[in-house]
Amino acid sequence: MKIAMVSEHASPLAAIGGEDAGGQNVHVAELSAALVRRGHAVTVFTRRDSERLHWEQMLPTGVGLVNVDAGPPRAIVKDKLLPYIPEFADRLARFWSEQVPDVVHGHFWMSGVACVEAVGQLQDRGIAPPVVAETFHALGVVKRRHQGVEDTSPPERESLEPWVAKSVDRVIATCPDEAFELRGLGVNRRHISIAPCGVDTDVFTPDGPARTRGRRLRLATIGRLVPRKGIDTIIEALARLAQEGRTDIELLVVGGSLAKDRVASDPEVRRLRALAESLGVAGQVIFTGQVPREGMPELMRSLDVVVCCPWYEPFGIVPLEAMASGVPTVVAAVGGLAETTVDGVTGLHVPPKDSAALAAAIGRLADDPQLRSRLGEAGVQRARSRYTWDRIAADTERIYRAMRDHWEQPEPDVARSRQRLRRVEEGA
C-alpha cells in the first residue's frame, strides 16, 4: 500500500523533549518505519519549519519525508498553526492528485482537518479518494477538563476536532480510555479501532552500556517540561521521603532545553527548582536538559525507577521504553498509562496529583530490590510480547485493510470543512 502519514507539527526529525516534540514524533517515525519493513511505501508529510529543510528527502529507515510549505519556514508553536492549515491542505491535495495514496493517516486534530479537506479536493477533481484514518494523540475535551483556562488550544478546536472524528473513515485510538472519550464525542463505535504505541525492543534492552551513576537510588521523569506532566508532584513526594530520613534518592528531570547550559533559563525549570529549594530537596533534583535520542538507552539502564505521574496522558511512550529496558515504573493510573503498566506486575499505579501515594510507592521500591527486579523482568516480557513496533504496524495494517475492504461514506459533508477552513484562512 501507498501510505501518507500526515503530522503537521511533529516531524520525525525533531529533537524529542523540546517544545511540541514528544511521543507523537516517535510514534510517527517508528510506525512509518515498521510499515516500510512490512513492504509498504510510506511518506510522512509535515510542515516545513526551517529554511534549511529540503522539500523532499528519504530517511535512513526508507520512509519518505515531504516538508510542506505552509506559512513561514520557521518553528511555530502548534497552537498557533491553525491559520496555516488551509494552505497545508491545498498543497497536500496538489501532491496527492499526482501520486494518490491508498491510505491517508492523520496525526493530531489539525492534521485531521487538513487530511479531510485535501481528500475532499481530490473528490472534487474526480479522483478516487484514499481512505482516511486519524490518530489524535490527545483530545481537546480531555485537555480542557484538566487544564481549564490554562489550555492554549485555539477555540476552533472545540468544534473542529469532533468534526474530524466523525468525518474520517476510522479513528485509531491508542487505548480504551481514549475510545471511551471518542464515543462521548458522538463517534460511531464501528468507526473506532485501537492500536497502541510501541517501543523499539532492539534499542531499549536491559543489556548494554549504562550511564555512570552514584550510590543513591536513581529515579527519572522524562519528557516535555510542562505543568501537566506532574513533575511537581514527584518533587513533593521526594520531600516527603526526605522528611522520613530517606535522602539517599535522586531524581533526574530529563527534558526541556536542548542545550544543558540553557536549562536554567527554562521557565518550568525555574519553577520546579524553586519548589525543590523550598522543600529542602534541591540537592536531590538534577535537571539534565534534553538527552539525545541515541543516548536514551544508556540513560534508561542507569535508572532504578522511572516515574511518570501526569494529570492525564493519552498514552505515554516513556514507560514502554523503561519496561523494555528492564526498569520498573511508577505511573499515574490515567489514560494509556493504566493499560501499559500492569499494577503490581510491571510497575505500580498511583492516583494523579497524590504526592503521599507516590512517596509510598517509591519508598516501597527503594526498600525492596527484589521487587524492583521482578517488576523489571516482567516489563521486558510484556514490552517484547505486546508493544514492539512490528506488532503495532501489523495491527495498524489490519485496520487499514479493513477500512478499504469495508469502506463507508463518512458522515459529514466535506463542503462544510472547506467553508470552515476558508473562514480560518480569512481570519489569519
C-alpha positions as CSV (number, residue, x, y, z in Angstrom):
1,M,0.0,0.0,0.0
2,K,1.0,3.6,-0.5
3,I,0.5,5.3,2.9
4,A,0.6,9.0,3.5
5,M,1.3,9.9,7.2
6,V,0.3,13.5,8.0
7,S,1.9,15.1,11.1
8,E,1.7,18.9,10.7
9,H,3.7,19.9,13.7
10,A,5.6,16.7,14.8
11,S,8.3,15.9,12.3
12,P,10.3,12.6,12.6
13,L,13.4,14.9,12.5
14,A,12.5,16.9,15.6
15,A,14.5,16.7,18.8
16,I,12.5,14.8,21.4
17,G,11.7,16.5,24.7
18,G,11.6,20.1,23.4
19,E,8.6,22.3,22.9
20,D,5.8,20.4,21.0
21,A,8.2,17.4,20.4
22,G,7.5,14.2,22.2
23,G,5.7,10.9,21.8
24,Q,3.9,11.9,18.6
25,N,7.2,12.4,16.8
26,V,8.4,9.0,17.9
27,H,5.1,7.3,17.1
28,V,5.0,8.7,13.5
29,A,8.7,7.9,12.8
30,E,8.6,4.4,14.3
31,L,5.2,3.3,12.9
32,S,6.2,4.5,9.5
33,A,9.5,2.6,9.6
34,A,7.8,-0.6,10.7
35,L,5.2,-0.3,7.9
36,V,8.1,0.1,5.4
37,R,9.6,-3.1,6.8
38,R,6.3,-4.8,6.1
39,G,6.6,-3.8,2.4
40,H,4.6,-0.6,2.3
41,A,5.6,2.7,0.7
42,V,5.2,5.3,3.4
43,T,5.7,9.1,3.1
44,V,5.4,11.5,6.1
45,F,4.0,15.0,5.3
46,T,4.9,17.6,7.9
47,R,5.1,21.4,7.8
48,R,8.4,22.9,6.7
49,D,9.7,24.7,9.8
50,S,13.2,25.7,8.7
51,E,14.6,27.2,5.5
52,R,17.4,24.5,5.7
53,L,15.0,21.7,5.1
54,H,14.6,20.3,1.6
55,W,11.1,19.8,0.1
56,E,11.6,16.0,-0.2
57,Q,14.0,13.6,1.4
58,M,14.4,10.0,2.2
59,L,15.1,8.9,5.8
60,P,17.6,6.1,6.6
61,T,14.6,3.9,7.5
62,G,13.2,4.0,3.9
63,V,10.4,6.4,4.9
64,G,9.9,9.4,2.6
65,L,9.6,12.8,4.1
66,V,7.9,15.8,2.5
67,N,8.4,19.2,4.2
68,V,5.3,21.1,3.1
69,D,5.5,24.9,2.6
70,A,2.6,26.3,4.7
71,G,3.2,29.5,6.5
72,P,6.7,30.9,7.3
73,P,9.5,28.3,7.2
74,R,10.3,28.6,10.9
75,A,9.2,27.0,14.2
76,I,5.7,27.9,15.3
77,V,4.1,26.7,18.5
78,K,1.5,24.1,17.4
79,D,-1.4,26.0,19.0
80,K,-0.7,28.9,16.6
81,L,-0.7,26.7,13.4
82,L,-4.4,26.6,12.6
83,P,-4.3,29.7,10.2
84,Y,-1.8,27.8,8.0
85,I,-3.7,24.6,7.8
86,P,-5.8,25.6,4.7
87,E,-2.5,26.2,2.8
88,F,-1.2,22.9,4.1
89,A,-4.3,21.1,2.9
90,D,-4.1,22.7,-0.5
91,R,-0.5,21.6,-1.0
92,L,-1.4,18.0,0.2
93,A,-4.2,17.9,-2.4
94,R,-1.9,19.0,-5.2
95,F,0.7,16.4,-4.2
96,W,-1.8,13.6,-3.9
97,S,-3.6,14.4,-7.2
98,E,-0.4,13.3,-8.9
99,Q,0.5,10.5,-6.5
100,V,-2.7,9.2,-5.0
101,P,-2.1,7.3,-1.8
102,D,-4.1,4.2,-0.8
103,V,-4.4,5.3,2.8
104,V,-4.1,8.8,4.5
105,H,-3.4,8.7,8.2
106,G,-3.6,12.0,10.1
107,H,-1.9,12.6,13.4
108,F,-3.3,15.2,15.8
109,W,-6.5,17.1,15.1
110,M,-5.1,19.8,12.8
111,S,-3.6,17.1,10.6
112,G,-7.0,15.5,10.5
113,V,-8.6,18.8,9.3
114,A,-6.0,19.0,6.6
115,C,-6.5,15.4,5.5
116,V,-10.3,15.6,5.2
117,E,-10.0,18.9,3.3
118,A,-7.3,17.6,0.9
119,V,-9.2,14.4,0.2
120,G,-12.4,16.4,-0.4
121,Q,-10.4,18.4,-3.1
122,L,-9.4,15.1,-4.7
123,Q,-13.1,14.1,-4.9
124,D,-14.0,17.4,-6.4
125,R,-11.4,16.7,-9.2
126,G,-13.0,13.3,-9.9
127,I,-10.1,11.4,-8.3
128,A,-11.0,8.2,-6.4
129,P,-10.2,9.2,-2.8
130,P,-8.0,7.2,-0.4
131,V,-9.4,6.0,2.9
132,V,-8.6,8.3,5.8
133,A,-7.6,7.3,9.3
134,E,-6.9,9.6,12.3
135,T,-4.9,9.2,15.5
136,F,-5.5,12.2,17.8
137,H,-2.7,11.6,20.3
138,A,-4.6,13.9,22.6
139,L,-8.2,15.1,22.7
140,G,-9.1,18.7,23.4
141,V,-12.1,17.8,25.6
142,V,-9.7,16.0,28.0
143,K,-7.1,18.8,27.8
144,R,-9.8,21.4,28.7
145,R,-11.1,19.2,31.5
146,H,-7.7,19.1,33.2
147,Q,-6.1,22.4,32.2
148,G,-9.2,24.7,32.2
149,V,-8.2,28.3,31.5
150,E,-4.5,27.2,31.1
151,D,-5.5,25.4,27.9
152,T,-3.8,27.2,25.0
153,S,-5.7,25.4,22.2
154,P,-7.4,27.7,19.6
155,P,-11.1,28.0,20.3
156,E,-11.9,26.4,16.9
157,R,-10.6,23.1,18.2
158,E,-13.8,22.6,20.2
159,S,-15.9,22.2,17.1
160,L,-13.3,21.0,14.5
161,E,-11.9,18.1,16.5
162,P,-15.2,16.3,16.9
163,W,-16.0,17.1,13.3
164,V,-12.7,15.4,12.2
165,A,-13.5,12.4,14.4
166,K,-16.8,11.9,12.6
167,S,-15.5,12.7,9.1
168,V,-12.7,10.2,8.8
169,D,-13.2,6.6,7.9
170,R,-11.6,5.3,11.1
171,V,-10.3,6.8,14.3
172,I,-7.4,4.8,15.6
173,A,-7.3,5.3,19.4
174,T,-4.3,4.4,21.4
175,C,-6.1,3.0,24.4
176,P,-9.6,2.1,25.6
177,D,-9.9,5.2,27.7
178,E,-9.5,7.3,24.5
179,A,-12.1,5.2,22.7
180,F,-14.5,5.9,25.5
181,E,-13.9,9.7,25.2
182,L,-14.5,9.4,21.4
183,R,-17.8,7.8,22.0
184,G,-18.7,10.7,24.2
185,L,-18.0,13.0,21.2
186,G,-20.6,11.1,19.2
187,V,-18.2,8.9,17.1
188,N,-19.8,5.7,15.9
189,R,-18.2,2.7,17.7
190,R,-17.8,0.9,14.3
191,H,-15.5,3.7,13.2
192,I,-13.1,3.3,16.2
193,S,-10.2,0.9,16.4
194,I,-7.4,0.6,18.9
195,A,-3.7,0.3,18.2
196,P,-1.4,1.4,21.0
197,C,2.0,3.0,20.7
198,G,5.1,0.8,20.6
199,V,8.8,0.6,21.6
200,D,11.9,-0.4,19.7
201,T,12.9,-3.5,21.7
202,D,16.2,-3.8,19.7
203,V,17.3,-0.5,21.0
204,F,15.8,-0.4,24.5
205,T,17.1,-3.5,26.2
206,P,18.3,-4.5,29.7
207,D,21.7,-5.4,28.5
208,G,24.3,-2.9,27.2
209,P,26.2,0.2,28.4
210,A,24.8,2.4,31.1
211,R,25.4,5.9,32.2
212,T,27.8,6.4,35.2
213,R,25.9,6.8,38.4
214,G,26.5,7.1,42.2
215,R,25.1,5.0,45.0
216,R,21.8,6.9,45.5
217,L,18.6,5.3,44.3
218,R,18.1,6.9,40.9
219,L,14.6,8.0,39.7
220,A,13.9,9.8,36.5
221,T,11.0,11.5,34.9
222,I,11.4,12.0,31.2
223,G,9.5,14.2,28.7
224,R,8.5,17.7,27.9
225,L,8.6,20.1,30.8
226,V,5.1,21.4,31.1
227,P,2.9,21.6,34.3
228,R,0.5,18.8,33.3
229,K,3.4,16.3,33.4
230,G,3.1,16.4,37.2
231,I,6.9,16.8,38.0
232,D,6.0,19.0,41.0
233,T,4.1,16.0,42.5
234,I,7.3,13.9,42.2
235,I,9.4,16.6,43.9
236,E,6.8,16.8,46.7
237,A,7.0,13.0,47.1
238,L,10.8,13.2,47.3
239,A,10.4,15.8,50.0
240,R,8.0,13.5,52.0
241,L,10.6,10.8,51.8
242,A,13.4,13.1,52.9
243,Q,11.3,14.1,55.9
244,E,11.3,10.4,56.8
245,G,15.0,10.3,56.6
246,R,15.2,8.9,53.0
247,T,17.7,11.3,51.5
248,D,19.5,8.5,49.5
249,I,17.3,9.1,46.5
250,E,18.0,11.4,43.5
251,L,15.6,12.5,40.7
252,L,16.7,13.2,37.2
253,V,14.4,15.5,35.3
254,V,15.1,14.8,31.6
255,G,13.7,17.2,29.0
256,G,13.3,20.9,28.3
257,S,16.0,22.9,26.7
258,L,18.2,21.1,24.2
259,A,21.5,22.6,25.4
260,K,22.4,21.8,29.0
261,D,23.8,25.4,29.5
262,R,20.3,26.7,28.6
263,V,18.3,24.6,31.1
264,A,18.4,27.3,33.8
265,S,16.5,29.7,31.5
266,D,13.5,27.4,31.1
267,P,10.6,28.9,33.0
268,E,9.3,25.5,34.1
269,V,12.8,24.5,35.3
270,R,12.9,27.7,37.3
271,R,9.5,26.9,38.9
272,L,10.4,23.3,39.7
273,R,13.9,24.3,41.0
274,A,12.3,26.9,43.3
275,L,9.8,24.3,44.6
276,A,12.7,21.8,45.3
277,E,14.6,24.5,47.2
278,S,11.6,25.5,49.2
279,L,11.1,21.8,50.2
280,G,14.7,21.3,51.0
281,V,15.5,18.7,48.3
282,A,17.3,20.9,45.7
283,G,20.4,18.7,46.1
284,Q,18.5,15.6,45.1
285,V,16.9,17.0,41.9
286,I,19.0,17.1,38.8
287,F,17.9,18.9,35.6
288,T,19.7,17.3,32.7
289,G,18.1,19.1,29.8
290,Q,17.3,17.0,26.7
291,V,19.1,13.7,26.2
292,P,19.7,12.9,22.5
293,R,17.5,10.0,21.3
294,E,20.6,7.8,20.8
295,G,21.6,8.4,24.4
296,M,18.3,7.3,26.0
297,P,19.0,3.5,26.2
298,E,22.2,4.2,28.2
299,L,20.3,6.6,30.5
300,M,17.5,4.1,31.0
301,R,19.9,1.3,32.1
302,S,21.3,3.6,34.8
303,L,17.9,4.0,36.4
304,D,16.3,2.2,39.3
305,V,12.8,3.5,38.7
306,V,11.0,5.6,36.0
307,V,8.3,7.8,37.4
308,C,5.5,9.1,35.1
309,C,2.7,11.0,37.0
310,P,0.9,13.4,34.7
311,W,-2.5,14.8,35.3
312,Y,-3.6,13.0,32.2
313,E,-1.9,11.1,29.4
314,P,-3.3,9.8,26.1
315,F,-0.7,7.0,26.0
316,G,2.9,7.6,27.1
317,I,5.8,6.0,25.3
318,V,8.4,6.6,28.1
319,P,7.0,3.8,30.4
320,L,7.2,1.4,27.5
321,E,10.9,2.3,26.9
322,A,11.5,1.8,30.7
323,M,9.8,-1.6,30.6
324,A,11.8,-2.7,27.6
325,S,14.9,-1.7,29.4
326,G,14.0,-3.8,32.5
327,V,13.3,-0.7,34.7
328,P,10.2,-0.8,36.9
329,T,7.7,2.2,36.6
330,V,5.5,4.1,38.9
331,V,2.7,5.8,36.9
332,A,-0.4,7.8,37.5
333,A,-3.3,5.5,36.7
334,V,-4.6,7.6,33.8
335,G,-5.2,7.1,30.1
336,G,-2.9,4.7,28.4
337,L,-0.5,4.5,31.4
338,A,-3.0,2.4,33.2
339,E,-3.0,0.0,30.3
340,T,0.7,-0.4,29.6
341,T,1.9,-0.6,33.2
342,V,0.2,-3.6,35.0
343,D,-0.1,-2.7,38.7
344,G,2.0,-5.0,40.8
345,V,3.3,-6.8,37.8
346,T,5.4,-4.4,35.7
347,G,5.2,-1.4,38.0
348,L,3.0,0.4,40.4
349,H,-0.1,2.6,40.0
350,V,-0.8,5.8,42.0
351,P,-3.5,8.4,41.7
352,P,-2.5,11.6,39.9
353,K,-1.5,14.6,41.9
354,D,-1.2,12.5,45.1
355,S,2.3,13.0,46.5
356,A,1.7,10.9,49.6
357,A,0.7,7.8,47.5
358,L,3.7,8.4,45.2
359,A,6.1,8.7,48.1
360,A,4.7,5.4,49.5
361,A,5.2,3.7,46.1
362,I,8.8,5.0,45.7
363,G,9.6,4.0,49.2
364,R,8.3,0.5,48.7
365,L,10.5,0.1,45.6
366,A,13.5,1.7,47.4
367,D,13.2,-0.9,50.2
368,D,12.8,-3.9,48.1
369,P,15.4,-4.6,45.4
370,Q,13.9,-8.0,44.6
371,L,10.5,-6.4,43.9
372,R,12.3,-3.9,41.5
373,S,14.0,-6.9,39.8
374,R,10.7,-8.8,39.4
375,L,8.8,-5.8,38.0
376,G,11.7,-5.1,35.6
377,E,11.8,-8.6,34.3
378,A,8.0,-8.7,33.8
379,G,8.2,-5.4,32.0
380,V,10.7,-6.7,29.5
381,Q,8.5,-9.7,28.7
382,R,5.4,-7.5,28.3
383,A,7.1,-5.0,26.0
384,R,8.5,-7.7,23.8
385,S,5.3,-9.7,23.5
386,R,2.8,-6.8,23.1
387,Y,4.4,-3.5,22.2
388,T,7.1,-4.0,19.5
389,W,6.6,-1.6,16.6
390,D,6.4,-4.5,14.2
391,R,3.4,-5.8,16.2
392,I,1.8,-2.3,16.2
393,A,2.4,-2.0,12.5
394,A,0.8,-5.3,11.8
395,D,-2.3,-4.2,13.9
396,T,-2.4,-0.9,12.0
397,E,-2.1,-2.6,8.6
398,R,-5.1,-4.8,9.5
399,I,-7.1,-1.7,10.3
400,Y,-6.1,-0.1,7.0
401,R,-7.2,-3.2,5.1
402,A,-10.5,-3.4,6.9
403,M,-11.1,0.3,6.1
404,R,-10.5,-0.4,2.4
405,D,-12.5,-3.6,2.3
406,H,-15.5,-2.2,4.2
407,W,-15.5,1.4,3.1
408,E,-18.4,3.5,4.2
409,Q,-19.2,7.1,3.3
410,P,-18.1,9.4,6.1
411,E,-20.9,11.1,7.9
412,P,-20.5,14.9,7.3
413,D,-20.5,16.9,4.1
414,V,-16.9,17.7,3.1
415,A,-18.0,21.1,1.8
416,R,-18.7,22.2,5.4
417,S,-15.0,21.6,6.1
418,R,-14.0,23.8,3.2
419,Q,-16.2,26.7,4.4
420,R,-14.7,26.5,7.9
421,L,-11.2,26.3,6.6
422,R,-11.7,29.4,4.4
423,R,-13.1,31.3,7.4
424,V,-10.0,30.3,9.3
425,E,-7.8,31.4,6.4
426,E,-9.5,34.8,6.1
427,G,-9.0,35.4,9.7
428,A,-5.3,34.6,9.6
